[in-house]
Amino acid sequence: MHVQVISSVNESCSAKFHHKTALVIDVLRATSTIVTALSAGATSVVPAETVMDARAMQLPGDILGGERFCRKIAGFDLGNSPNEYTEQSVGGRRIILTTTNGTRGIHKSMRADHIIVASLLNAEACARYALELRRDIVILCAGSHDDFAIEDGLCAGLLLDCLKKQSSNPIDVDDFGHAMHSLYRDRADRVFETLLNSLSGKRLQKLGSRDDIETCSTINKINHVPYLNGDQLILR
């Protein structure tokens, strides 16, 4: 099995996903929010590329969620903090979500045979499911403002660590993937510190969202795997 790691949405193209399983990562915060929302009882999450698309998709009873440049979108019900997506706020309801990078990364992966939403919160479960699908894997780091984000690279390294430990067959990894695996192994005991000191982490702290960083830095807290079914993400 071959695994390729793409550093940011800006570096991705549809040809890289053809006949493969895509693992999409946006640790701070879209993919962390998606798995949290579905684990809290949301029926599904529909990823929208633009604010206009999200508004057009909304049906009665749907929740509009998302952000632009880390801030809640005017007129939306919720932002992009996983801590907002509780059972009380989203249980039994569909969410239309649009974010600066994360939901765009999902749309960039649409040529893949399977799309899985991964984060530090559920990496082990995602790796296990990806191996069951028996396809070559592309790990897409959504990044931040079209640039590589260290928190996504750290999660890519964790996913590779899980894949290597769980697979009974050799895992062939590209050079960038090897670098991200080394990053994770070097920082495995300093994940929260690494996220705090990242550019995205510093930006969130300035906006008063330090709690989100702590929530998103927890490893393998959730055993659920969101995957794309049609146009919506549901739990496996």
FIDREN-800908 format. One record per atom (N, C-alpha, C): x, y, z. Coordinates in steps of 0.1 Angstrom, whole numbers, plus 5000, padded with zeros to 4 digits. Layout:
residues N
XYZ/...
end
This chain:
residues 236
500849885000/500050005000/500950125000/500550224991/501350344991/500550464997/501250545005/500650665011/501350785007/500650885002/501151014998/500651115008/501451215012/500951325021/501151455013/500051525012/499951655005/499951765015/500851865014/501151965024/500052065026/499252095016/498152195018/497152185006/495952235008/494952234997/495552294984/496352394986/496952464974/497752374966/498352264972/499252174965/498452054959/497152044961/496451924957/495851944943/495651834936/494851834923/494151704923/493051704915/492151594915/492751464911/493751474902/494351344897/495051264908/495551334918/496251264929/495251174937/493951194936/493051114944/492351004937/492550994924/491750894916/492050754921/490950684924/490950544928/491650524942/491750624950/492350614963/491450654974/491950624986/491250674998/491850805003/491050905005/491551035010/491251045025/492251085032/492151125046/492351275047/491351355050/491451495050/491551545064/492551635066/492951685079/492851835080/492151885090/492252025093/492052035108/493152015116/493151995130/492552115137/492952235133/492452365139/491652445128/490352405126/489552325135/488552235128/488352255115/487252195107/487052045110/488051965108/487851815109/487651775123/488251855133/487951825147/486551855150/486051965144/484652005147/483651905140/483951855128/483051755122/482951635130/484051575134/483951445142/483251465155/483451585161/482851615174/481351635172/480951705161/479551725159/478751595156/479351505148/478751375145/478651285157/479751295165/479751215177/478751265188/478351395187/477451445196/475951425191/475851355180/474451315176/473951395164/474751475157/474251535145/473951425134/472951445126/472651335117/473651335105/474151445101/475151455091/475751595090/476851605083/477451735081/477651745066/477151855060/477251875046/478351985044/479551945038/480552045036/480252135024/480252265026/480052365016/481252445013/481552475000/482752544997/482652695000/481552754998/481352895000/480252925009/480253045014/479153095023/477853095015/477853135003/476653134995/476152994992/477052904990/476552764988/475952715001/476452745012/475952695025/474552755027/474352875025/473052935026/472052875017/472452845005/471552784995/471152644998/472052575005/471752435009/470852425021/470752525029/470052515042/468552485040/468052385047/466652355047/466152385061/464752395063/464252415077/464752305086/465252355098/465752265108/467252245107/467952285096/469352265095/470052375103/471252345107/472152435114/473252485104/473452615103/474452675096/475652695105/476852635101/478052655109/479252685100/480152755106/481452775099/482152905103/483252935095/484053045098/484753095086/485153225086/486053275077/487153355085/488353305083/489553365090/489353355105/488853235109/488753205123/487553265130/486753345123/485653405130/484353355125/483353345134/482053295130/481453385119/480753325110/480153395098/478853465103/478753595099/477553665103/476253595099/475353585108/474053525105/474053375106/475153305109/475253165110/474853125125/474453005127/474052955140/475252935149/476252875143/477452835151/478752865143/479852875150/481152905143/481852775140/483152765142/483852645139/484652595151/484052615163/484652565175/484052425178/484852325180/484252195184/483452205197/483852295205/483152305218/481752355217/481352415206/480052465203/479052345199/479652245194/478852135188/478552025198/477652055207/477251965218/475951895214/475651785222/474451715219/473251805220/473251895229/472151995231/471952085219/473052125213/472952215202/472752155188/473252035186/473251975173/472551835172/472251775183/471651645183/470451625174/470451535165/469351505157/469151605145/470151685142/469951785132/471151775122/470851825110/471851825099/472551965100/473851955097/474752075098/475252105084/475152225080/475752275067/476952355072/478152305068/479452365074/480252425062/480752545064/481752595055/482852665062/484152625059/485252685066/486352735055/487352805060/488252865051/489052755043/489552645050/490352545044/489752405044/489252365056/488852225058/487752175048/486652245047/485652205037/486152215023/486952305020/487552315007/488452195004/489152145014/489952025012/489151905009/487951895015/487051785013/486651784998/486251904993/485851914979/486951894970/488151924973/489351894965/489551744963/489051664973/489351524973/488251444966/487251504960/486051444955/486351324944/487551324938/487851214929/488251084936/488451094949/488850974956/487650874957/487950744958/486950644959/486250654973/487050694983/486550714996/487150835003/486350915010/486851035017/486551015032/487551025040/487451015055/487951145061/487251185071/487651305079/488451265091/489651315092/490551275102/491051395110/491351365123/491951465132/492751395142/493351465151/494051405162/493051325171/491851375172/490851315180/490451175177/490551135164/490151005159/491050935149/492350975150/493350925140/493350765140/493450705151/493550555152/492450495144/491150535147/490050475141/490050505126/490450625122/490550655107/491550565100/492750545106/493750465100/493250315099/492550265109/492050135108/491050115096/490150215095/489150205084/489750225071/490750315070/491450325057/492150195052/492750125062/493349995058/492349895054/491149895060/490049805056/489649825041/489749955037/489249985023/490149935012/491449905016/492349835006/492649924994/492850044996/493250134985/494550204989/495250254979/496350344982/495750474989/496550544997/495950645005/496650785002/495850885002/496351025001/495851095014/496851145021/496551225033/496651375029/495551445029/495551585026/495551675038/496651755040/496651855051/496051975045/494952025051/494252135046/495152265046/495852275057/496752395059/495952515063/496652625062/496052755067/496452865056/495452925051/495653035041/496552985029/496252865025/496952795013/498352755017/498852765029/500152725033/500052605042/501252535043/501352425052/501052465067/500352385075/500152415089/500752295097/501552325107/502252225114/501352125121/500252175126/499252095133/498751985124/498452015111/498051915102/499151815098/500351865097/501451775095/501651675107/501451725119/501551645131/500551535130/499351565126/498251465125/498551365114/499151415103/499551325092/500551225097/501451265105/502451185111/501851075121/500851125129/500151025138/499450925129/498750965119/498050875110/499050765104/500150815100/501150725094/501650625105/501850675117/502250595128/501250485131/499950525131/498850425133/498750325121/498950375109/498850285097/499950175098/501250225101/502350135102/502150025113/501550065124/501349975135/500249875133/499249915125/498049835123/498149745111/498949785101/499049705089/499949585090/499449475084/500249355084/501149345072/500949445063/501849455051/502649585051/503749595043/504549715043/503749835038/504049955044/503450075040/504550165033/504350195021/505250275013/504850415014/505750505019/505450645022/506350735014/505750845009/506550945001/507451025011/508351095005/509351175013/508751265023/507651345019/507051435028/506351365039/505751245036/505151165046/506251115057/507351075052/508451035061/508851155071/508851275065/509151385073/508151415084/506851395080/505751425089/505651315100/506051185096/506151085106/507251115117/508351165112/509451195121/509051315130/508251415124/507751525132/506951475143/505951385140/505151335151/505851255162/506851175157/507551095167/508451185176/508851295171/509651395179/508751475188/507551495184/506651585192/505451515199/505451375199/504351305204/503951335218/504951375226/504751405240/504551555243/504451635231/504351775232/503351835222/502251755220/501251795210/500551925213/500051935225/499352055229/500352175228/501552165233/502552275232/502752315217/502852205209/503152235194/501952315188/500752275191/499552345186/499452485191/499852505204/499752645210/500752735203/501952685199/502952765193/502852775178/501952705172/501752715157/501152845154/501252885141/500653005136/499153005138/498552895135/497052885137/496752895152/497552825160/497252835175/497452975180/498453045176/498653185181/497453275176/496953245164/495853325159/494553305167/494353175170/493153145178/493253195193/494453195198/494653245212/494353395212/494753465202/494453615201/492953635201/492253545195/490753555194/490053495206/490853455216/490253395229/489753255228/490353175219/489953045216/490952935220/491652965231/492652875236/492052735240/490752735245/490152605248/489952515236/489752575224/489652495212/490952425209/492052485211/493352425209/493552305218/493152315230/493252205240/492352095236/491152125232/490152015227/490751945215/491252025205/491751965193/493051885194/493751905205/495051835207/494951705213/493751665217/493551535224/493651425214/494551325217/494751215207/493851095210/493151045199/492350925199/491350925210/490751035213/489651045223/488350985217/488150995204/486950955197/487250835188/486250735188/486450615180/485550615168/485050735164/484150745153/484850795141/484350745129/485050785116/483950855107/484050985105/483151045095/483651015081/482750975072/483150955058/482051015049/482451045037/481551115027/480651005021/479351025022/478350945016/477451035007/477651034994/476951134986/477551274988/476751364993/477251504995/477351535010/477151425018/477151455033/478051355040/478651405051/479451325060/478651265071/478751135072/478051055082/479050975089/478650915101/479550825108/479550685102/480650625101/480750485097/479950395106/
end
